[in-house]
Amino acid sequence: MNRTLILVLLATTAIPSDARRFYDDDPLQREPAPRDASKAIRRKISDYYDFFQQTFAPPGEKQLPGKPIRAQAVNTLGEPMGGAWWEPRHYYKPMSIEELARGPGNENAPDMSGPWTVVKAKSEGVTPGFEFVDARKRRYVLKFDPLEYPEIATGPDVLVSKFFHALGYHVPQNYIVRFARDQLVLGKDVQLADAQGKVRPMTERDITELLLKVPRDSERRYRGGASLFLSGRPLGPYKYFGTRRDDPNDIVPHENRLELRGLSVFCAWLAHDDSRSINSLDMLVDGENGTKHIRHYLIDFGSTLGSASYGPNSPRSGAEYVFEWAPAAKQFLTFGLWIPNWAKAKYPGIASVGRFESKRFDAAGWVAEYPNPAFTNRLPDDAFWGAKQVMAFTDEQIRAVVKTGQYSDPRAEEWIVNALIERRDKIGRAFYAGVLPIDRFEVRSGELAFDDLDARGRPASSPGYVLESSPARAAKYRARWAVFDNESERASTIEGAATFRIPENSAEYLACTITGAKPAQTVTVYLRREASGHRVVGVDRTW
């Protein structure tokens, strides 16, 4: 077992250890090389059981007053490591407009030069769907909008996947497609279940009848959302609590993973209240060294940005759980006279835009359809991790990503862009206030430099500042230096070292504790002396 895996195990158990705080390869940027998971089996999760369990008997470790469970599977900087769950992208390595619009890929759109062979279909639900193989033998899931609300699901499914990709998650390649009826041909031995559940051979007429439920554009073409099949073997959804027993690499309870706790902030921004297990997928894939391991994906974004896929979402979505005692009691006790905040929201009345707005949006109070163990375990530093990534998107970048939804009504694009911008800013104000909002620490010209991610308009993509060079910022933050003993993890204050200039000291490790207006909110930055100079190797936050 390699050293990095041992560190993760120690971080997630109560076993005492004499291990050092920092090792020579800290901070780690990537997860340990995965162990073989080829014996993992496919599983299903009941959506109804999931709802009742999370609502009435929430599973997993829970936050208790005075005993916070910090996010786990993070490096010494408090950041997730790239790997099976997540990859550092836009905030960490700023992406160009072209890269943001490209998302997880744009070179695998369905081939229009030949027919699309339908190999599977569903007729149940408000809108139909197909699985087809194009002329290049690539397989796709093809989904549609409801007749009354063209573009309400296909637009979000494409553009939101690109946001989640930029935020670091593994997502499928989704494409807007337009085609005529003769593009689809029926494959061999395709079965179709009728309204009574009886299975029978599918016919070409069935395809035609299913398409009667699908809106067409001004050129009489059908518009759909085509999602390229993921590579590997599907194993079903993951859970937002516990671990997967048949995956030797899955050793951190999901409710304590930073990538899943912070996901709640991204879901609030994009109105992804349908963020539950059923909209995730584990895939068994081949690693670089040939070892099969599980990669975790987010899928199905048609129910975002105020859409419920089949039409506009409920106006209370994001504001209350599907089942919640307190709002129901208020309605009952006031004979229905109590008007909740969400009921005062105003929407644009555009068919392709769901119930998505920003004026009544409550970033800190946003909730999914029902309790999510990872979301409810979120701590202020987890929320800050999410907020700094949302704030990294500029207005221009948001506009470029929204454009990939290909809305035919320019009012729809403009409404979504403006709502995302205002929701972004509210997220910054809400979650930057919970911690000392400074980040991206580095040593520059003998001083400790960092970005001041002030919620009052400073984008997270702006360059860092050496606070000592500015009297105003030096007054805003205070520094206290100490020698840090890596073996005992004890710090000894260096008298007189109270600026952001690194003090003259021969110790291997130094620690700088930074405070602001609120004494409880601190950031301690750890530096290691190396041949080339001091290097930032650790970050701790309190609030």
Secondary structure, DSSP 8 states (H G I E B T S, - for coil): --HHHHHHHHHTS-------S--TT-S--B-------TT-------HHHHHHHHHHS--S---BTTB----BSB-TTS-B-BSSSB---TTTS---HHHHHHTT-SS----SSS-EEEEEEE--SSS-EEEEE-TTS-EEEEE---TTSTTTTHHHHHHHHHHHHHTTBB---EEEEEE-GGGEEE-TT-EEE-TTS-EEE--HHHHHHHHTTS-B-TTS-EEEEEEE--SSEE-----SSS--TT-TT--S-GGGBHHHHTHHHHHHHTT-TT-SGGGEEEEEEE-TTS-EEEEEEE---TT-TTB-SSSB--TTTTTS-SS-HHHHHHHHHTTT----GGGG------TTS-S--SSS--TTT---SS--HHHHT--HHHHHHHHHHHTT--HHHHHHHHHTT--SSHHHHHHHHHHHHHHHHHHHHHHHTTS--EEEEEEETTEEEEEE--TTT--TTS--B-GGG-HHHHHHSEEEEEEEETTTTEEEE-TT--SSB------SEEEEEEE-SSTT-EEEEEEEEETTEEEEEEEEEE-
